[in-house]
């Protein structure tokens, strides 16, 4: 019997290549499973809640160590009036978008299907941003639910429209981690108290009516022709600041735009949202307020006056408004003003109303 010679070097190279391949596959599977499990891990309460987001997963360190985190409590006393903030420009081929409404187990998310034809520019934005998804925040009671607050006052809900920089980046995933990557329009939700306000609440009907199809976590329902224009009561006046995603990984790549007028909802609509979905936790799906850490919070909201900055400053000396001429953030030409929140809520003309 003839024994064939064995090429030891070739055998070793073959085994080594196979081992490398197995390690590579194992690494990819582990990475995939880890990503999947982490995405499902976080919650709004308990040991998976906001206090632990940045501790358990090192990749979410911004959640606990970041200095530009969101949401914030917007203090009207320290808003910087910026006359250079122009209205947000929305460019759309169609007035409607298509998307999947998803019960994430933490609340409602509308993920836009396909390449979006809706983009925003101007205002505080230097680039063009394309819509990616929407998230609806709410609480178990009517006295809470919004992520942002105005002078310590929470609203029953908040609709957030998420856009990514489609000029610099290929997709949401890439943009979310990069400078100037994201822009979010936040619309505070108020309870309709008049017939006129109730008539505008139909903007949420397509979402509310679809809830019966997605009561269980992980289920989704396709929505056709969501009129995005009806969900945005104004694009002219707003408050803006640099912040972060309000959920892990809390990347600090967001230009927040909080609109000056609310989106109205009826008690019945909010009740259906709160009580129909089967979700984890207690039902409050908003992140607690984060420190502003001396960030500039700018606005172009200026009621009652259509004058130059100098005239505004001179009028303030006559008692028309309480102005603080202290310069902040090193920007010349800005002034801060003190808003009368109670009066504004009554006459319906100010922040959040």
C-alpha positions in Angstrom: 0.0 0.0 0.0 1.4 3.3 -1.1 1.2 6.2 1.3 0.9 9.6 -0.3 2.9 12.4 1.0 1.1 15.1 3.0 1.7 18.8 2.4 1.8 20.0 6.0 2.1 23.6 5.1 -1.0 23.5 2.8 -3.0 21.7 5.5 -2.2 24.2 8.1 -3.1 27.1 5.8 -6.4 25.4 5.0 -7.3 24.8 8.7 -6.2 28.4 9.5 -8.4 29.8 6.8 -11.4 27.8 7.9 -10.9 28.8 11.5 -10.6 32.5 10.5 -13.9 32.1 8.6 -15.7 30.5 11.5 -14.4 33.3 13.9 -15.6 35.9 11.4 -19.1 34.4 11.1 -19.3 34.0 14.9 -18.3 37.6 15.4 -20.9 38.9 13.0 -23.6 36.7 14.5 -22.7 37.9 18.0 -22.6 41.5 16.9 -26.0 41.1 15.2 -27.6 39.4 18.2 -26.1 42.0 20.6 -27.4 44.9 18.5 -30.9 43.3 18.3 -31.0 42.6 22.0 -29.8 46.1 23.0 -32.4 47.7 20.8 -35.1 45.7 22.6 -33.6 46.2 26.0 -34.3 49.8 27.0 -37.5 51.1 28.5 -38.9 54.2 30.2 -39.1 52.8 33.7 -37.4 50.2 36.0 -33.9 48.9 35.7 -34.1 49.4 31.9 -35.2 53.1 32.3 -33.5 56.4 31.5 -31.3 56.4 34.7 -29.5 53.3 33.4 -29.3 53.8 29.7 -25.8 55.1 29.8 -24.5 52.7 32.4 -25.5 49.3 31.1 -24.4 49.8 27.5 -21.1 51.6 27.0 -22.2 52.6 23.4 -24.9 54.7 25.0 -22.6 56.7 27.2 -23.9 60.0 25.9 -27.2 59.2 27.7 -25.5 59.7 31.1 -22.4 61.7 30.2 -23.6 64.0 27.4 -23.7 67.8 27.9 -26.2 68.5 25.1 -29.0 66.1 26.0 -32.7 66.3 25.3 -35.5 67.0 26.2 -35.2 70.3 28.1 -37.5 72.6 30.1 -37.7 75.7 28.0 -37.4 78.8 30.2 -39.0 81.8 28.5 -36.9 84.1 30.8 -33.7 83.0 29.0 -34.8 82.6 25.4 -32.6 84.4 22.9 -34.5 86.4 20.3 -32.8 85.8 17.0 -34.1 88.0 14.2 -32.1 85.9 11.7 -34.3 82.8 12.2 -36.4 82.5 9.1 -39.5 80.3 8.8 -38.8 76.6 8.1 -39.2 75.7 4.5 -40.9 72.4 3.6 -40.3 71.1 0.1 -42.7 68.3 -0.9 -43.6 66.7 -4.2 -46.7 65.4 -2.5 -48.6 66.6 0.5 -48.8 63.0 1.9 -46.5 60.3 3.0 -46.8 56.5 3.3 -45.6 54.6 6.3 -45.9 51.7 8.7 -47.4 52.5 12.1 -45.7 50.3 14.6 -46.4 49.4 18.2 -42.8 49.4 19.4 -43.6 48.1 22.9 -42.8 51.6 24.2 -45.4 53.5 22.1 -46.2 54.5 18.6 -43.8 55.1 15.7 -44.6 55.9 12.1 -41.7 54.8 9.8 -41.8 56.4 6.4 -41.8 53.9 3.5 -39.4 54.4 0.6 -37.5 57.5 -0.3 -39.3 60.5 1.2 -40.4 63.3 -1.0 -40.7 65.6 2.1 -37.7 67.7 3.1 -37.1 70.8 5.2 -34.5 73.6 4.9 -33.9 77.1 6.2 -34.5 78.4 9.7 -31.6 77.1 11.9 -30.7 74.5 9.2 -27.8 74.9 6.8 -28.6 71.7 4.9 -31.6 69.8 3.5 -33.2 67.2 5.7 -35.4 64.3 4.6 -38.1 62.9 6.8 -37.5 59.4 8.2 -40.0 58.7 10.9 -42.4 60.1 13.6 -42.7 59.3 17.3 -45.7 60.0 19.5 -45.1 60.6 23.2 -47.8 60.6 25.8 -48.5 59.9 29.5 -50.9 57.8 31.5 -52.6 61.0 32.7 -53.5 64.3 31.0 -51.1 66.3 33.1 -48.0 64.8 31.5 -46.8 63.2 28.3 -44.7 65.7 26.4 -40.9 65.4 26.5 -40.3 69.1 26.4 -41.8 71.4 29.0 -42.5 75.2 28.8 -41.6 76.9 32.1 -42.1 73.7 33.9 -45.4 72.9 32.3 -45.9 69.6 30.7 -48.4 68.9 27.9 -50.5 65.8 27.4 -48.4 64.7 24.4 -45.7 65.5 21.9 -45.4 64.5 18.2 -41.8 64.4 17.0 -40.9 64.4 13.3 -37.4 63.1 12.6 -35.4 64.2 9.6 -31.9 63.3 8.5 -29.3 65.3 6.6 -29.7 63.9 3.1 -27.2 66.3 1.5 -24.2 65.0 3.5 -25.3 61.4 4.4 -26.8 58.5 2.6 -29.2 57.3 5.3 -30.6 57.8 8.8 -28.1 55.4 10.4 -25.1 57.2 9.1 -26.5 60.7 9.8 -27.5 59.9 13.4 -23.9 59.6 14.4 -22.5 62.6 12.6 -22.3 66.4 13.0 -25.4 68.2 11.6 -26.9 64.8 11.1 -30.4 65.2 12.3 -33.3 67.7 12.7 -36.4 67.1 14.8 -39.6 69.1 14.6 -41.5 68.8 17.9 -45.2 69.7 18.1 -46.7 69.9 21.6 -50.2 68.3 21.9 -52.9 70.2 23.7 -56.4 69.1 24.6 -59.0 70.7 22.3 -61.4 72.9 24.4 -63.5 74.6 21.7 -65.3 73.3 18.6 -62.8 75.1 16.4 -59.9 73.3 18.1 -61.8 70.0 17.9 -62.2 70.4 14.2 -58.4 70.5 13.8 -58.0 67.3 15.9 -58.8 65.3 12.7 -55.2 65.5 11.9 -54.6 62.6 14.2 -57.5 60.5 13.0 -55.5 58.3 10.7 -53.2 57.3 13.5 -55.9 56.8 16.1 -58.1 54.7 13.8 -55.2 52.4 13.1 -54.5 51.5 16.7 -57.0 48.6 16.7 -54.7 46.9 14.2 -51.5 47.2 16.4 -52.6 46.6 19.9 -49.8 44.0 20.4 -46.2 44.8 20.7 -44.3 44.4 17.4 -47.4 44.6 15.2 -47.6 47.2 12.4 -50.2 48.6 10.1 -49.6 50.4 6.8 -50.9 53.9 6.6 -51.6 55.5 3.2 -51.7 59.2 2.5 -50.8 60.7 5.9 -51.1 64.5 5.4 -48.0 65.8 7.0 -49.1 69.4 6.5 -52.0 69.0 8.9 -49.7 67.7 11.6 -47.7 70.9 11.5 -49.8 73.9 12.7 -47.0 76.4 11.9 -43.5 76.5 10.4 -43.1 80.2 10.9 -42.4 80.7 14.6 -40.5 78.3 16.8 -37.8 77.7 19.5 -34.6 75.9 18.5 -31.5 74.5 20.2 -28.8 71.9 19.8 -29.6 68.6 21.5 -29.7 64.9 21.3 -31.9 61.9 20.5 -34.3 61.3 23.5 -33.7 57.6 23.4 -30.6 55.4 23.2 -28.0 55.9 21.9 -28.7 59.6 22.7 -26.4 60.9 20.0 -25.9 64.7 20.3 -26.4 65.4 16.6 -29.9 66.9 16.7 -31.1 70.4 15.9 -34.4 70.6 17.7 -37.2 72.9 16.5 -40.2 73.2 18.9 -43.1 74.8 17.1 -44.9 77.8 18.7 -48.4 76.4 18.1 -49.8 73.1 19.3 -51.4 70.2 17.6 -54.9 69.7 19.1 -56.3 66.3 20.2 -59.5 65.3 21.9 -59.8 63.6 25.3 -61.2 60.6 23.4 -58.3 60.3 21.0 -55.7 60.4 23.8 -57.7 58.0 25.9 -57.7 55.5 23.0 -54.0 55.8 22.6 -53.3 55.3 26.3 -55.7 52.4 26.9 -55.7 50.4 23.6 -52.0 49.6 23.2 -50.3 46.8 25.0 -46.9 48.1 25.9 -44.1 47.5 28.4 -44.0 49.4 31.7 -46.6 51.8 33.0 -47.5 53.7 29.9 -45.5 57.0 30.3 -43.2 57.0 27.3 -41.2 60.2 27.7 -37.6 60.8 28.8 -37.2 63.1 31.9 -36.0 66.6 31.5 -32.2 67.1 30.9 -30.0 70.0 32.0 -29.5 72.7 29.4 -25.9 73.2 30.6 -25.8 76.8 29.4 -26.9 76.1 25.9 -28.3 78.8 23.8 -32.0 78.4 23.2 -33.1 80.7 20.4 -36.4 81.8 19.1 -38.0 84.0 16.5 -41.2 84.4 18.5 -41.9 88.1 19.1 -45.5 89.0 19.8 -47.0 92.4 19.3 -44.0 94.0 17.7 -42.9 94.3 14.1 -40.0 96.7 14.7 -36.2 96.7 14.6 -34.2 95.3 17.4 -33.2 98.8 18.5 -36.8 99.9 18.7 -37.7 96.8 20.6 -35.0 97.5 23.2 -36.1 101.1 23.6 -39.8 100.1 24.0 -38.8 97.6 26.7 -37.5 100.5 28.7 -40.9 102.0 28.7 -42.4 98.9 30.3 -44.0 97.3 27.3 -42.0 94.1 28.0 -39.4 93.1 30.6 -36.2 92.7 28.6 -32.8 91.6 29.8 -30.1 93.1 27.6 -27.5 90.7 28.9 -25.6 89.2 26.0 -25.3 85.4 26.1 -23.2 83.0 24.1 -21.0 85.8 22.8 -23.5 86.7 20.1 -24.0 90.5 19.7 -27.4 91.7 18.8 -29.4 89.2 20.8 -31.7 90.0 23.7 -33.6 87.8 26.1 -37.1 88.5 27.0 -39.5 87.4 29.7 -42.8 86.0 28.6 -45.9 86.0 30.6 -46.8 82.3 30.5 -50.1 82.5 32.2 -51.4 85.3 30.0 -50.0 83.6 26.9 -51.8 80.4 27.8 -55.0 82.4 28.2 -54.9 84.3 24.9 -53.5 81.3 22.9 -50.8 83.3 21.2 -47.5 82.0 22.7 -45.2 79.1 23.0 -47.1 75.8 22.9 -50.4 77.4 22.1 
